[in-house]
Amino acid sequence: MSPHDDAPPFEDALAAMKLRGSVSLVVGNVPPEAYRRVSEQMLGDPSTGVERRRLLVVPDAERESALERLRATGRADPSYARVVTTDGTARSAVADDDGCSAPAVDRVDGSLGGVGGAVTDAIARFETVAGGLAPAELRVGVDAFAALNGGGTETAFGFLHVLGRQVRDADGMAHVRLARAYDSRVVRTLEPLCDAVVELRLDGYRLEQRWHLREEEIVSDWLPVDTPGGAP
């Protein structure tokens, strides 16, 4: 690990991110199933007994995969698990909150306004049913960022700015997937909007992650993804 001398330890910095709310950009060219392992870790470990309110934003073709990820990481009813898909031509509810034991699914047109509005509504529903959200109770994962980034870096920058405000206001934690190298221009442009950038790589068959914590100026070692404490 290579922090500045006066920076807090890596574990303390991760704990602080949980308390204040945070956005992490997950980068690196790894297979989708490798990213999903990391995403599940960031959505929270259900074995701890702590229930988290989880929202995934995915392309419509990945809806079933998103539902599986939500079922693997906690309760799957709409009070705890929701999906926004981004390939619909108009906003529509695929599932609602009335007596449904599966995650709610909201299909939007994929525009910045459409996705942002759906995320706002989902967070508001979680806050209402929970009577307020505890720090790190809200977890948001965005797999559809590449489609939004198709509008250019300006669109991506605007989306991350809005998402960061929404998530930090709720003391939540979000992770956003961008399959680019850490030293790419788009990642360096977006990094100032994030609390952390998480690099992924495959070392043989082992999936590893390296964390860049912006505010604390800490860079972790390469850590096995399944190492306890390797992610919030």
ABEGO torsion letter per residue (X at the ends): XBBBAABBBAAAAAAAAAAAEBBBBBBEBBBAAAAAAAAAAAAEBAAAGBBBBBBBBBBAAAAAAAAAAAAAAEBABAAABBBBBAABABBBBABBABGBABBBBBBBAGBAAAAAAAAAAAAAAAAAAAGEBBBGABBBBBAAAAAAAAAEAAAAAAAAAAAAAAAAAAGBBBBBBBBBBAABAAAAAAAAABABBBBBBBBEABBBBBBBBAAAGBBBBBBBAABBGABX
